[in-house]
């Protein structure tokens, strides 16, 4: 039984209800690619039969699994070079100065996928800020998908993963070859932890963060959910903390909690009461 347009509409509804992510009808082919293996495991021979199983509702865990499978997990090391330059030149020096008395930093990769963003920040800190060697530095990555959280914790990447955005000298310095894969060095993995979290639902217990990277997430959320996410992020941020969004994203249309600033050819945000002209 092939998947009908009503079936695809139902799948889009499941994804939106479970994760708040919006899958446009033009991308329905992704359902075939990402859900067919799950359908077979559930005993369905076609995606249409799998939708029938979902509709019957006697396997509620499958609904969350569908949403996790459809979560956008596109990522790479040092993705979008300019924001990392801004971190190195502007944001991190300011944070280090402000936190010099307590010698502690908390950083949140709020949609960490398989961990490349969090590990990129960790490598950036080790590479350019040796003063932090004896600081209490903790990088927390969260993602809605338990599968990618487990992959991030493992820190093992294929050749095609390390060939995307990662300078060769950093590959040699911070990874160990393991057969056909590359394993993130233990010292870098030790700076990071990964937990499952849905940004549109109550968050697990997290620390208050000095820096939040919320990049390439808002594009897939409807406007009301963007406001919810901004509220949750603000609750988890220090009053003088920094927020980075994706290059094509902005906060101004969804919240008044953050004000925009500009540095190093890139925008960043701070809580409104910290932004001055």
N, C-alpha and C positions, 0 to 999 in steps of 0.2 A: 504494500500500500504506500504510494508516494506521499510526500508531504504537501498538503494543500496550502493555499494562501491563508486559510483560517488557522491551520496548524502553525504556520510561521508567526502569525499574529499572536497566537497563544504563547509561543516560545518567547517572543519579545516581551509579552506581559509578565511571564515568569521572571525573566531577567530583571525587568524594571522593579517588580515587587520585592525581589530578593536582594538586589544590590543597588537599585536606583540608576543603574546604567541604562542608557538608551541605545538600542540597536536599530539603526535605520533600515527600512525595507530593502534598500539597495544593497544591503550587506547580508541578506538572508543566506547566501551561499556559505557564509561562515558557520551556520548551524550544521550543515552537512559535514563540513570538514572537522569541526570540533566535537560534535555530539555522536557521530556514527559509532566510534569505539564504545562510548558509554551505552548506546542503544543495544549493541550486541551483548555487552555484559549484563544488561537488564533482561535479556531474553527476547529482544525484538529484532526482527530481520531487516526492518526498514525504519527510517526516521519517523514515518507516519505512524507505525505501530508503537514506537516509543512515546510519541505524543499522546496516544491513547492510554498508555500506562500512567503518564503524568496526570492526565485528566481524571482518571479514576481516583487519584489522591491517596491510594493505600501505601505509597512509598514516599512520604514527605521529604525524606533526606535527598531524594533525587532532584527536587526543585532547587535546593541550594547548590547541589553539584552542577546542575545546568548553568546557574548563574556564575559559579566559579569558573567553569570551563569557558564561558564567553567573556570573562573579564579581559580587558585589553592589557596584555602583558608585554608590549613592545618596550624594550629597554636596551641600553648598552652602557659600557663604561664611559664616563666623562661625556655623557650625552649632552649635546649642545654646548660647545666649548666655552662660550662667552659667560654663562652663569658661573662656571667654575673659576674663571679668571676674576670675576667680581668677588667671589668668596675669598679667593687668595689675596686680592689687592685691597679690598674695602671692608667686607663684613667680618671676616675672621680676625683681622688685626684689631678692629673695634671691640669685638667680643672678648678677645684675650685681655685687652686693657681693662675692660669693665669687670672681668671676673678674676683679675689678678689677686685679689684679696682672698677669695675662696678657692681658687685654683681648681675650678670644676666647670665642665661644659656638658650640656645635654643637647643632642641633635636628633631630629625626627625626620626620617624618610617616610612620608605618610602614605605613599603608594609604591612600596619598595620592589614589587614584583620578585624576580629571582635574585635580588640583592646587589645588582651592579651599582646602583646609585649610592647606597650606604657604603659599600666597599670603596667606591671612588672617593667619597668624602674622607674615609679613614686613610686612604693612601695619600690624599692631598695634605692631611694634617701631619702625617709622618714625614712627608717629603719636604714640606716648606715651613713647618713650625716645630722645630726640635725643642723649643721651650716647653712644649706640652708633654714631654716625655714622662715627667713625674706628676702630671695633673690627673685628676679623676675625670676621664673623658668617656662618655657613653653615647653610642649611636644606636637608636632604636628604629628598626624598619617594620612597618605594618603593611599588611595586604589582606584583601578579603578572601583570597584563595589559600586554603591550607596546603595545597600541593606546591605552590610556588614558595610559600613560607618555608616548607621543608627543604626545597632546593636551595633557597638562600642560606639557610643554616649550614647546609653541606658545603657551600662555597666551591663547588666543582663545576668547571665550565669547559665547553667544547672549543675546538680551535676557532670555529667561526665566531664564537662569542668573544674571545680575547682578541681577535683580529679587528673588532669593531670599536674604534675609539681609544684603544689602550696603547700608549707608546711602548715600543719594543723594550726600552730600558726598564720600564716599570713592570713589564711582564717578567723579565729576568729577575728583577729585584724582589718582587712581592708574590710570585707564584712558584710552585714546584710542579714539574712535569710528572704526570701519572698516567702512563700509557698514552691513550689518544686524548686525554683530558689534561686540564691544568687546575691544580688545587691552590686556592688562596692560602697564603702563609698564615700560620697559626697566630702570629702576633697581630695581624690585621683582623682576622676573624674574631679574636678576643676583644676587639674594640666594639663589636657589633652584636646585637641580638635581634631576633625576628619573632614577631607574634602576629597571630591572625586578628584582624580588626576590620569591621565595616564602618567606614567613616560616616555613614548616614544612620547609624544605630548607636546605642550607648557604647562608649569605648571601654576597653579593659582598663585596669589601673595602670596609668602611665605617669612618668615624672613631668615636672614643668620644664619646658624646653626653651633654650636660648635661640635656637635656629630651627625652623621648620621648612622642609622642602615638600611642597604640595604641587608637583609639576605634572602636567598633562593628565589631569584627572577631571577638572571642572568641565572640560569640553564634552564629556559624556554624561553629564548630570543635568536634569531639568532645573530651571531657575530656583524653585522652592528648596530643592535639596542642596543647591550651592550655598544658600543662606544658612542652612542647618550645619553644613560642613564648616563654613567660616566661623560660626558660633562655637562649635566644638574645638576647632583649632585655637581660637582665642582663649578659651578656657585652659588650654594646655600650654600657653605661652607665657614667658616672663613679660612683664610690662615693658621692658626695653628690648624685647626679642626681635628677631628678623624673620620674615616670611618670603620665600621664593615661589613663584608660580611658573608655569610653562610659558614659552615665548608668545604663544597665541592666546594667553588667558589674562584676565584682569579681574580685580576685586570690586571695582567701583560700581558695577551694575548690580551687584548682589549683596553688598553689605556696606555699612558705614563704620565697621569696626576697625578697618585698616586704611591707612593713607599711603599713597605711592611716593617713592623717591627714586632717584636716578643716579647710577654710578657705573663707570666702566662699560658704557654702551649697553646697559641693561637696567631693567627696572627691578626694584624690590619693594617690600611693604613692611611697615611697622604699625603697631597699635596706634589708633588715631591720636591719642593724647601724647604720643611721642613725636609726631610729625610736625615739623615747623617749616616755615617758608625759608 
